[in-house]
Amino acid sequence: MDPIAEVRAFNRFYTEVIGVLGPGMHDSPYSLTEARVLYELGQTPRPMETGEIRRALGLDAGYLSRLLTRLEGDGLVTRERAGHDARRQVVALTEAGRKTYTELDEKSAAQVAGLLDGADLPRLLGSMAAIREILGGGPESGAVVIRPPRPGDLGWVVQRHGAIYAREQGWGPGFEALVARICADFLDHRDDPGQAGWIAEIDGRPAGCVFCVRNDDETAQLRLLLVEPWARGRGVGARLVEEVLRFAADAGYGRVRLWTRDVLTSARRIYRAAGFEVTGTERADGFTDEIWERDIPRFTDGN
């Protein structure tokens, strides 16, 4: 596979999908770059200096000047000298320009909504985030969102456990099969009010997971805590464990139990910080299996 040819093929596909090869954006007389200038001006509540527009869009000064001349001729923008420095120009949308910007923005949003209709959104958004990160764009905000599992998420849980633990610990198909059985059991008991699961996301990309299931009427069990390698160090694991403890308290459990291994040092730090203590150990397959437990208080609003 030629990576250069693959990237170029993807670029051709994507530009065709979003319609940037036509004579104008969204049946307008304006090119993609002209529409981007209108968008930058429409998103800013104040006039922008031409230098700001150049930096935002990576445009040559002469090229931007020609674009603005056309937009000004169509009555969409105004240009004037900056009050604090006569050597600089500031640009603002006119009423007609703001109307054109709004129409283009609404058509763009409708086009994207059509593309997303029926799409596998977790996979799509995760892939887009991965492209941004790999090519140096990084995540948009880094905000961590915790949500319940959606259809298809448990397949991701099995796949990522299998891939990550095979790479980091050398665990084979037996471990992946164990995770699959846990997920299947979770789905088989999906109507049990004493169990729940959570997926952590960062900018729409799955970043981690955890589940709380019924061990007995008094004891909940924390299972399948996982944080993606790229998301570690952001407090994702601690947030997920906190969700388990809060749910267990609300569900009336008096204790939370979990199983882990002594080699999983990062997870063990999270458990210890959350108040868990080792209550039992057993040697198995060259590792020390550990049972950790903690009693849980009854949480109240605001705690």
N, C-alpha and C positions, 0 to 999 in steps of 0.2 A: 504494500500500500504506500503510495506517494503522499506524505502528509500535506505538502504544498498543494497538490492537485485536489486533495479532499477539502481543504479549507476554501480554495477558490470555488469548488463546486457548491459548497454550502453557501458561500456568499452569493453566488448566482441564484440559487434556490430561494434564499431569504429575501433578496431584493425583489425577486419576482412576486413572492407571496405578499409582501407589504406594498407593492405597487409603486416603487420609486423610479422605475424605468420609463414610466409614461411621460407625456409632455408636461403634465402638471399634477400637483398633489390633489387627490380627491376631486377631480374634475374642475380644478381651479386653474387660472393661468400662471400659477406660481410654482417654481421648482422646489425640490426638497430643501435646498439651502435657503432660499427665500422664505419658505415656511418656517424653517428653524429660526431665522432672524425674528420673524413675527412672534414665534413662540417664546423666545427669550424675553422680548419686550413685554409680551402679555403676562409672563410669569412674575415680572418685577413691578412693584407698586410705584416706582419712581422712574424718571428718565434714566437711560443708561449712557455712559460714555462709550464712544466707539471702541476705545481700547478694551473695555469690559466685554463687549460683544466679540471682538477678535479673539480674546483669550478663551471665552466660553466655547466658541465654535472652531477655534484653530484656523482662522481665516487670514489670508494675506490682506494687508491694509488696502491695497489698490482694488482687490476683488470685492472687499466689503463696501468700499466707496461706490463701486459701480452698482452693486445690489441696492444700496440705500438710495442711489439716484433714481433707479427704476421705481422702488416703492414710494419714494417721495413724489415722483411724477404721477403715480396712480392715486395720490392723496391718502396713502396709508400711514405715512410717518412724517414727522417734522424733524428738522435738524437746526440747531442753533449753537452759538458759542456758550461754553460753560461760564457761569458767572464768576467762579473763583479762578478761572484760568482761560483767557481768551484763545489760547493755543489749542484748546481741546473742544471737541464737539459732543453735545449730548443729543440723544435720539429718543423720541417718544412716539407712541401710537396716537393717531388721530381717532376720532369717533368711528370713521369708516374702517380704519385699521383694526380697531378693537373688535368691530363686528366681523371682519374677515378672519381675524385670529380665532374668535369664538366658533365660527362656522367650521374652520379647519380642525380645531381641537375636538369638536363634537363628532365630526366625521371620522377622525382618527380613532377616537374612543369606540365608536360603533364598529369600525372595521376590526379592531382588536377583539372586541366582544364576540364578533362573529367567528373569528379564528379560534377563540377559546371555547366556543360552544361544543360540548361533548369531549373536550380534550382531557387527557390525564394530567390534571393541573399539578399535583405534587411532583411528578416526574419532569414535566415541562419546566416549572419554575426552578426546581433543583438543578436541572441541566443548565438553565440560563445563568443561575448564580455561579455554577462551577466554571462556566466560560468566562464570566467577568473576573472571577478570582484568579484563574489560571493566566489570563492575559493581562493581569495587573490592575483590574478595575476594583477588586475587593468587594465585599458585601456593601449594600446600600446603607444600612443603618446599624447592623449588628444587634438589633433588639431581639431578645429571646421571647418567643411566644409559646405558651404551654396550652395544648388543646387535647381533646379526646381523640382516640383513633378514628379514622375514616376508612371506608371500604378500600382495601388494597394496602393499608398501612402495615398489617401484620405480615404480609409477604415481604415488605421492606425490612421489618424487624428480623425475620429469619435470615434473609440474605445478608444483612449487614453484620449480624452476630457471626454467621459462618465465615464471612470474608475477613472481618477484623481480627477475630480470635485465631483464625488459621494463620494470618500474617504475623500477629504479635506474640502468640503463645504456642503456635504449632498444633493447635487442637484440630482434630479431623472431623470426618462426617458424623461421628457419633455425637459430638457436641451439637452440631447443626440439627441433627435429628431430635435431640432433647429439646432444643428451642422450638422446633416445629410442633412437637407434642404439647409443650406448654401453651403455645399460641392456639392450637386446635382446642385444647381444653378450655381456654379462656373464651373462645367463640361458642363452644358447646354450652357454656354457662353464662352467656351474655345477658340473660335476664336476672341474674343473681344481683340483688342490690348491695351485696357485700363484696363486690369486686369492681375494679375500674382500671383504666389504663390511660396513659398520657404520652403524647408525642411532643417533643420540643422542636421548634422551628426557629431558624434565623433567616430573615428575609425570604420566607417561603420555602426554604430548603430544610428537609428533615435533619435534625442535629442530635437527636437522642430519644430515648424512650424509657419507660418504667411501667410496671404493672403491680397492682395490689390485688391479691386473691385470698379467698377464705381458706385458712388452715383448719380452724374449728370456730365455734361460736365466740370464743374469747380471743382468739389469736388470728391476726392477719399475716400474710406472707408477702414480703417485697420480692419481686422477681424481675429479671431481665433488664436491670439497669444498664444502659449503654449510652455513651457519649461519643460522637464521631471524633476522630483524631483532630480534624481541622477546627472543631468547636471547643476543644478542651481549654481550661484556664479561664473560662467566661462565667463560671458559676452555674453551668447548665445542670450538672449532676446534683448539686446541692438543692437547686430549685425542684428537680424531679423528686428527690427524696422527701422534701418538704410537702409536696403534694400528696405523697403516700401517707405521711403522718397525719396530715390534716383530714384526709378522707377517712382513714382508719378511726380517728377520734369521732368524727361525725357519724360513722356507721356503727358506733358503739363498741368497737374492739377495745380491749384493755392492754394489748401487747402487739408488737410487730416483730416478726422473725424474718431472717433471711439466711441464705446460704451463699458462701463465696469461697475463694481459695486464697491461700497465703501469698501467692505470686501477684495478685491483683492489688498492688499497693495503692494506686490512686483511688480505687473504689473503697478500699479499707479506710483511707483517710477521710473520705466523705462520710462513711458510716460512723466512724468514731466522733467526728465533729457534730453529727446529728444525735449523739447520745447513745448509740448502740455499743454493746459490750459483747465480747466473745463468751459464749456459754457452753461451747462444746467443740471438740476437734476430733478428726479421724484421718489417718493416713490412707491415701488412695491414689493409685496410678502415679506414684512419685511425688504427689502434692499433699499438702495438708488442707483437707476440707474443713471449713469453719462454720459454725452456727453462731450468728449474732442476734441479740434480742435487745429490746428496750420497752419499758412500760411507757404508755403515752398518757399525757394529761388530756383533759377535755378542752379543746380549743374553743375560744369565744371570739365573737367579731372583734376585729382590730388587733388580735394577737397572731 
